[in-house]
Amino acid sequence: MKSSPDGEPEFLFQIAERYLGDGQRYTEIFELNKGRVQPDGGTLTDPAAVLPGWVMQLPDDAEGEGIEVGVLPTGPAAGTPSGDPSSDGSAAPSVPYYVIGKTRKGETEYLYLIAERFLGDGERAREIFKLNEGRVQPDGGVLTDRDQVEVGWVLQLPEDAKGKLVKHGPLPGPTAEPSASASSTAGGADAGQQAAASPSWVVLVLIGLGVLALLGAIGFGIVLVARRLRGREEPFDDSLLRTDTSASWMVDRALRVLLASCEREGVEVPGVTGVFIEGGTMRLRLASPASPAPDPWVANEDGQSWSAPLARLQSAPASEASTAQFARLVTLGMAETGRVLVDFVRARGVISLDGPTRARHEVLRRWLGELTGNPWSNDPRVVMVGNGLPQAEQAEYLSAIEQVIPELGVGDGGVLVLSQAPSVTQQDLLAARFADPRFTWVVIVLGESSSAKWRIRAGDDGWLRSGFLPDVRYTEQTAVRRAGE
């Protein structure tokens, strides 16, 4: 790893942005290199603390000038990972881990469920998979498919895992090295001679691998069907809703850093109307000017916004307090400068979503996914009124708005979706509710509405236009625009 052009060490976010096209994937690089001894004898333990000259293993899909392929250079620890019990004179590190058990229905737990329980987000199952892929388990099995796990297997968890059943200590198991690696070095020349002398054995192995692959594919399909049948609590049309969990994780952490920094310096937490991820910086647009800002945030000249480097937000202390005040913060899409999120409560009135039916239905699905699935969401009630609306498993369907208006109180709030603009009488009823600053319901009309406070149009070209915000591309999947796009 080299220094950046200004002489400062590169951050993992910059490396991920350059070689993976998405800075938020820095967590994958961190997990691949955490605890490995570097050439200078140092060890990566903090994603924000890296030094020039360190060597970073990258995910398989990394590409770009400067990437080298080969055996990783080893540090002073005789080339073995610091977590390998076989390292001379080194003790296995203490890490959080969990032993797979069974659900209440007697079924083997799966990675999504484990991630949901201990990390608060089932989509972080891929992080658990990366941490444990290829490691030999106590029964001799090896994790090669995230949907094929066994009771009794030991899973290392990310450092932020929390829960009564999370254990800490050296990972139990026969070895910390993948069995494929061990078998490739144990036999040496004799193994090569044996394989050459027994071609039928090789054929049998290849046939066996083919059968296993086929069974794995069948098993994967069965697992998916089984999960749907037992009612996984996920938003509908997952491909549209959970488009970028790494970006959601970064925003959630930034909000928690905001809470922690304000609490630390005795500053009132400001109202946030929008969040903008611009390159390596996050900018918060405030409801009211506030200055100065608590570290690591910096207020702009008029105090209307606070900014902080994403690298600082990775390592700054984060609060465990409730993020309910940000519960209606929604990703609209990608502008030319980066990701744009807006707090829908700030509309203080009806939000109209117009455009071709297919486009506005897709945008609505994405919004509902954000409102019900993000880490800072408070699982709001979703009510659909009228005909021709997308079907959502978590929504209630009513025929008339009068059936729900009496229930629109100032409690936890929710999301009300209308298939047509409200009448004058209904507008007056809604206006009375919005007059109360404690009212946190979001009211969305699919189609034109003359009474709408915010008017947003979705196009078949993938762009969302509002007139009061920069145009955004709602079909973008990554948190940072790829070079050349």
C-alpha positions in Angstrom: 0.0 0.0 0.0 1.4 3.3 -1.0 0.9 6.9 0.2 -1.7 9.1 -1.4 -0.4 12.0 -3.7 -0.4 14.4 -0.8 1.9 12.2 1.2 -0.7 10.9 3.6 -1.4 7.1 4.0 -4.3 5.8 1.9 -7.5 4.9 3.7 -9.2 1.5 3.1 -12.2 3.5 1.8 -10.0 5.0 -0.9 -8.5 1.6 -1.8 -12.0 0.1 -2.0 -13.2 3.0 -4.1 -10.3 2.6 -6.6 -10.2 -1.1 -7.0 -13.7 -2.3 -6.1 -15.7 0.7 -7.4 -17.4 1.2 -4.1 -15.7 2.8 -1.1 -18.2 1.2 1.3 -16.6 -2.2 0.6 -13.7 -1.2 2.7 -15.1 -3.5 5.4 -14.4 -6.6 3.1 -10.8 -5.5 2.8 -10.6 -5.0 6.6 -12.0 -8.5 7.3 -9.6 -10.1 4.8 -6.5 -8.5 6.4 -7.5 -8.1 10.1 -4.9 -9.6 12.4 -2.4 -10.6 9.7 1.2 -9.6 10.5 2.5 -6.9 8.0 6.0 -6.7 6.6 7.0 -4.1 9.2 5.7 -6.3 12.1 2.5 -4.2 12.6 -1.0 -5.7 12.6 -4.2 -4.3 11.1 -6.7 -3.9 14.0 -8.4 -0.6 13.1 -9.8 0.1 9.6 -8.8 3.7 10.0 -5.2 3.0 11.1 -3.1 1.7 8.2 0.5 2.5 7.2 2.4 2.9 4.0 4.1 -0.3 2.9 1.4 -2.6 4.3 0.1 -5.3 2.0 -3.7 -5.6 1.6 -5.3 -8.8 0.3 -8.3 -7.7 -1.9 -11.6 -9.4 -2.9 -11.5 -11.6 -6.0 -13.3 -9.0 -8.1 -10.8 -6.3 -7.5 -9.3 -4.8 -10.7 -7.1 -1.8 -11.6 -3.5 -0.7 -12.1 -1.3 -1.5 -9.2 -2.8 -4.9 -8.2 -0.4 -7.7 -7.9 -1.3 -11.4 -8.0 0.7 -13.9 -6.0 1.6 -15.2 -2.5 1.1 -12.6 0.2 4.4 -11.3 1.6 4.7 -12.3 5.2 5.9 -10.4 8.3 8.1 -11.3 11.2 5.7 -14.0 12.4 7.2 -16.7 10.1 4.5 -16.2 7.6 1.6 -17.5 9.7 -1.4 -15.5 10.6 -1.4 -14.2 14.1 -4.6 -16.1 14.8 -3.0 -19.5 13.9 -2.3 -21.5 17.1 0.7 -23.1 15.3 2.6 -19.9 15.1 5.8 -20.2 17.2 5.4 -18.3 20.4 2.1 -16.6 19.4 -1.2 -17.0 21.1 -4.5 -17.2 19.2 -6.3 -13.9 19.4 -9.5 -13.5 21.3 -12.4 -12.9 18.8 -16.2 -12.9 19.1 -17.7 -16.1 17.9 -20.9 -18.1 18.0 -21.7 -21.8 17.9 -24.5 -22.7 15.5 -27.5 -24.2 17.2 -31.1 -24.8 16.2 -34.1 -22.6 15.9 -37.2 -23.0 18.1 -38.7 -25.1 15.2 -35.7 -27.5 15.4 -34.1 -26.3 12.2 -30.4 -25.5 11.8 -29.8 -21.8 12.2 -28.6 -20.0 9.0 -26.2 -17.1 8.5 -28.9 -14.5 7.7 -30.6 -15.3 11.0 -27.4 -15.1 13.0 -26.4 -11.8 11.4 -29.9 -10.4 12.1 -29.6 -11.5 15.7 -26.1 -10.4 16.6 -25.4 -7.6 14.0 -28.9 -6.2 13.6 -28.9 -6.7 9.9 -29.4 -10.1 8.2 -27.7 -8.8 5.0 -24.4 -8.7 6.9 -24.4 -12.5 6.6 -21.8 -12.1 3.8 -19.4 -10.6 6.4 -19.7 -13.7 8.6 -19.3 -15.9 5.5 -16.0 -14.1 4.5 -14.6 -14.4 8.1 -15.2 -18.2 8.1 -15.0 -19.4 4.5 -12.6 -22.3 4.2 -11.8 -22.7 7.9 -12.0 -26.3 9.2 -14.8 -26.8 11.7 -14.7 -28.9 14.8 -16.4 -31.8 13.0 -14.0 -31.6 10.1 -16.4 -29.8 7.8 -15.6 -26.6 5.9 -17.8 -23.6 5.1 -17.9 -23.2 1.4 -21.6 -22.2 0.8 -23.3 -19.6 3.0 -26.5 -21.6 2.9 -24.8 -24.9 4.0 -23.9 -24.8 7.7 -24.2 -27.4 10.5 -25.1 -27.4 14.1 -22.0 -27.2 16.3 -20.0 -25.2 13.7 -18.1 -22.2 15.2 -18.5 -18.9 13.4 -16.2 -16.0 14.0 -18.3 -12.8 14.1 -17.4 -9.1 13.3 -16.1 -7.1 16.2 -19.4 -5.2 16.6 -21.4 -8.4 17.2 -23.5 -8.2 20.4 -25.7 -10.7 22.3 -25.8 -12.9 25.3 -24.7 -16.0 23.3 -21.7 -14.3 21.7 -18.5 -15.8 23.1 -15.0 -14.3 23.1 -11.8 -16.2 22.9 -9.6 -18.2 20.6 -11.7 -20.0 17.9 -12.3 -23.6 18.8 -11.5 -26.1 16.0 -8.8 -28.4 14.6 -7.0 -25.6 12.8 -7.3 -22.0 11.7 -6.1 -22.8 8.2 -8.4 -23.9 5.4 -8.2 -27.6 4.8 -7.6 -27.1 1.1 -4.5 -25.2 2.0 -3.3 -27.8 4.3 -3.8 -30.6 1.8 -2.0 -28.7 -0.9 1.2 -28.5 1.1 1.1 -31.7 3.1 1.7 -34.2 0.3 4.4 -32.6 -1.6 6.1 -34.6 -4.4 4.8 -37.9 -3.1 1.2 -36.7 -3.5 2.0 -35.6 -7.0 3.5 -39.0 -7.9 0.5 -40.8 -6.4 -2.0 -38.7 -8.4 0.0 -39.4 -11.6 0.0 -43.1 -10.9 -3.7 -43.3 -10.1 -5.6 -41.3 -12.8 -8.8 -43.2 -11.9 -8.7 -41.6 -8.5 -8.6 -38.2 -10.0 -11.6 -39.0 -12.2 -13.5 -40.2 -9.2 -12.7 -37.0 -7.2 -13.9 -34.8 -10.2 -17.1 -36.8 -10.5 -17.6 -36.5 -6.7 -17.1 -32.7 -6.9 -19.6 -32.5 -9.7 -22.2 -34.4 -7.7 -21.5 -32.2 -4.7 -22.0 -29.1 -6.8 -25.3 -30.4 -8.1 -26.5 -31.3 -4.6 -25.4 -27.9 -3.4 -27.4 -26.1 -6.0 -30.5 -28.2 -5.2 -29.9 -27.6 -1.5 -29.6 -23.9 -2.1 -32.9 -23.8 -3.9 -34.6 -25.8 -1.1 -33.2 -23.5 1.6 -34.5 -20.4 -0.2 -38.0 -22.0 -0.6 -38.0 -23.1 3.0 -37.1 -19.7 4.3 -39.9 -18.1 2.3 -42.3 -20.7 3.6 -41.4 -20.0 7.2 -41.9 -16.3 6.8 -38.6 -14.5 6.8 -39.4 -11.0 8.0 -38.0 -9.1 5.0 -39.5 -6.4 2.8 -41.1 -7.5 -0.4 -39.0 -7.6 -3.6 -35.7 -7.7 -1.9 -33.7 -7.0 -5.1 -35.2 -3.5 -5.2 -35.2 -2.8 -1.5 -31.8 -3.8 -0.1 -29.7 -2.3 -2.8 -26.7 -1.3 -0.7 -26.4 -2.5 2.9 -22.8 -1.3 3.2 -24.0 2.3 2.5 -26.8 1.9 5.0 -24.2 0.7 7.6 -22.1 3.7 7.0 -25.0 6.1 7.3 -26.2 4.4 10.5 -22.7 4.6 12.0 -22.4 8.3 11.0 -25.7 9.0 12.7 -24.5 7.2 15.8 -21.2 9.1 15.8 -23.3 12.3 15.5 -25.3 11.3 18.6 -22.1 10.4 20.5 -20.2 13.6 19.6 -23.1 15.9 20.6 -23.6 14.0 23.9 -19.8 14.2 24.6 -19.7 18.0 24.1 -23.1 18.8 25.5 -24.5 20.0 22.2 -28.1 19.5 21.2 -28.5 17.0 18.4 -29.5 19.0 15.3 -32.4 18.2 13.1 -31.1 16.6 9.9 -33.0 17.3 6.7 -30.7 15.5 4.3 -27.5 13.4 4.1 -25.1 13.6 1.2 -22.2 11.2 0.7 -19.8 13.1 -1.6 -16.6 11.2 -2.4 -14.8 10.6 0.9 -17.0 13.1 2.8 -20.4 12.9 4.5 -22.4 16.2 4.7 -25.4 16.7 6.9 -27.9 19.3 5.9 -29.4 20.8 9.1 -32.9 21.9 9.7 -31.6 25.0 11.6 -28.1 26.6 11.5 -25.8 25.4 14.3 -22.1 26.2 14.9 -19.6 25.2 16.0 -19.9 21.5 15.3 -18.6 18.8 17.7 -15.5 16.8 16.5 -15.2 15.1 14.0 -17.8 17.3 12.4 -17.0 20.7 10.9 -19.7 23.3 10.4 -19.7 25.3 7.1 -19.6 29.1 7.2 -23.4 29.7 7.7 -23.8 26.6 10.0 -26.4 25.1 7.6 -24.4 21.9 7.2 -21.9 19.8 9.0 -19.3 17.6 7.3 -16.9 14.9 8.3 -14.4 12.6 6.5 -15.8 9.0 6.1 -12.5 7.7 7.3 -13.0 9.5 10.6 -16.5 8.3 10.9 -15.3 4.7 10.7 -13.3 5.0 13.9 -14.9 7.7 15.9 -16.9 6.6 19.0 -20.6 5.8 18.2 -23.6 5.9 20.5 -25.9 3.0 21.2 -28.8 5.5 21.8 -32.0 5.4 19.8 -31.8 6.8 16.2 -35.6 7.2 16.1 -35.3 10.9 15.2 -33.8 9.8 11.8 -36.4 7.0 11.2 -37.9 8.6 8.1 -34.5 9.2 6.4 -34.7 7.7 2.9 -32.2 7.2 0.1 -33.5 8.9 -3.1 -30.6 7.8 -5.3 -27.3 9.0 -6.7 -26.6 12.5 -7.8 -23.5 13.5 -9.8 -21.6 14.2 -6.5 -22.8 11.1 -4.6 -25.6 9.5 -2.6 -28.6 11.6 -1.5 -30.8 10.9 1.5 -33.7 13.0 2.6 -35.9 13.0 5.8 -39.4 12.6 4.5 -40.9 14.0 7.8 -39.4 17.4 6.8 -42.0 17.7 4.0 -44.7 18.5 6.7 -47.3 17.6 4.1 -48.2 15.3 1.3 -45.4 14.0 -1.0 -46.5 13.3 -4.5 -44.7 10.7 -6.7 -45.6 11.0 -10.3 -44.4 9.4 -13.5 -45.1 6.2 -15.5 -46.7 3.5 -13.4 -43.8 1.1 -13.6 -41.2 3.7 -12.6 -43.2 5.1 -9.7 -44.0 1.7 -8.4 -40.4 0.8 -8.4 -39.4 4.0 -6.6 -42.2 3.4 -4.0 -40.9 -0.1 -3.4 -37.4 1.3 -2.8 -38.8 3.9 -0.4 -40.8 1.4 1.6 -37.7 -0.8 1.8 -35.7 2.1 3.2 -38.4 3.1 5.6 -38.9 -0.4 7.0 -35.5 -2.0 6.5 -32.7 0.4 7.3 -30.8 0.1 10.6 -32.2 3.5 11.8 -35.8 2.5 10.9 -38.3 2.0 13.7 -40.5 -0.5 11.8 -43.3 1.9 10.9 -46.9 0.9 10.2 -47.5 0.9 6.4 -51.1 1.6 5.2 -52.1 1.5 1.5 -55.4 3.2 0.5 -57.0 2.7 -2.9 -56.6 0.4 -6.0 -53.7 -0.3 -8.3 -51.0 -0.1 -5.6 -48.0 -2.4 -5.4 -48.5 -5.4 -3.2 -46.4 -5.4 0.0 -46.5 -8.1 2.6 -46.0 -5.7 5.5 -48.7 -3.3 4.4 -52.4 -3.0 5.4 -54.8 -2.3 2.6 -57.9 -0.1 3.0 -60.5 1.2 0.6 -60.9 4.7 2.0 -58.7 7.2 3.7 -61.4 7.9 6.3 -60.7 4.4 7.7 -57.3 5.4 8.8 -57.3 9.2 9.4 -58.7 8.8 13.0 -55.7 6.6 13.8 -53.1 9.0 12.5 -51.8 10.1 15.9 -48.5 11.5 17.2 -47.2 8.1 18.4 -44.6 6.1 16.5 -46.0 7.3 13.2 -46.1 5.4 9.9 -46.4 5.5 6.2 -49.6 6.2 4.4 -49.8 5.6 0.6 -52.7 6.9 -1.4 -53.6 5.8 -4.9 -55.0 9.2 -5.7 -54.8 12.8 -4.4 -56.9 13.5 -1.3 -60.1 15.6 -1.6 -60.3 19.1 -0.1 -61.9 17.7 3.0 -59.2 15.0 3.3 -56.5 17.7 2.7 -57.9 19.7 5.7 -57.8 16.6 7.9 -54.2 15.8 7.0 -53.2 19.5 7.3 -54.5 19.5 10.9 -52.3 16.5 11.6 -49.2 18.0 10.0 -49.6 21.2 12.0 -48.4 19.2 15.1 -44.5 19.0 15.0 -44.7 15.7 16.8 -46.6 14.1 13.9 -44.2 11.8 12.1 -46.4 10.1 9.5 -45.3 10.2 5.9 -48.1 10.6 3.4 -47.3 9.6 -0.2 -49.6 10.1 -3.2 -49.0 8.0 -6.3 -49.8 10.6 -9.0 -50.2 14.3 -9.2 -51.5 16.2 -6.2 -52.0 20.0 -6.2 -51.7 20.0 -2.4 -48.4 18.2 -2.3 -45.5 20.0 -0.4 -42.9 17.9 -2.3 -43.5 16.9 -5.9 -41.2 14.2 -7.2 -41.3 12.6 -10.7 -39.8 9.2 -11.5 -38.8 8.6 -15.1 -38.4 5.4 -17.2 -34.8 6.6 -17.7 -34.0 5.8 -14.1 -33.9 9.5 -12.9 -35.8 11.1 -10.1 -36.5 14.8 -10.4 -37.9 17.1 -7.8 -37.0 20.7 -8.5 -35.8 21.3 -4.9 -33.0 18.7 -4.9 -30.4 17.7 -7.5 -31.6 15.1 -10.0 -30.8 11.6 -8.7 -30.6 8.2 -10.4 -32.8 5.9 -8.3 -31.5 2.7 -10.0 -27.9 3.2 -8.8 -26.8 0.2 -6.7 -23.5 1.5 -5.3 -22.7 4.1 -2.7 -20.0 5.8 -4.8 -20.3 6.5 -8.5 -17.8 4.3 -10.4 -15.2 6.1 -12.5 -16.4 6.7 -16.0 -20.1 6.4 -15.3 
